[in-house]
């Protein structure tokens, strides 16, 4: 694959494709169009990878304060485009994004089998005494 073209806002068709990509993965299969619309509206940085027909083939988003922390979410690649370095190109787009230069810490959550992929960009699970916590919203 050649270098992907990136967009920083999704149109309606691209958002439909993103919802379909989410619904194809176990970790996000319950996401709905209204919730994805709300997420996109409230996300600091959105990066989409598109093919020559402007169809969405990959996606990643970042929540950040632009100084101290940036958290990378939802790096996803269309199944047809996997194993063609598109995930790497999306990560390079994040790490080289001009608005993120100088941010002190980048965080992300990933499955254990994805750890080697993210270690290429200096991510580590060795956080010393720091622990990860989560609170689930009561139903």
PyMOL commands that set and color helices and strands:
alter all, ss='L'
color gray80, all
select helices_A, chain A and resi 12-23+33-41+79-81+86-95+98-100+112-119
alter helices_A, ss='H'
color red, helices_A
select strands_A, chain A and resi 5-7+45-50+56-64+69-77+105-108
alter strands_A, ss='S'
color yellow, strands_A
deselect
rebuild
show_as cartoon
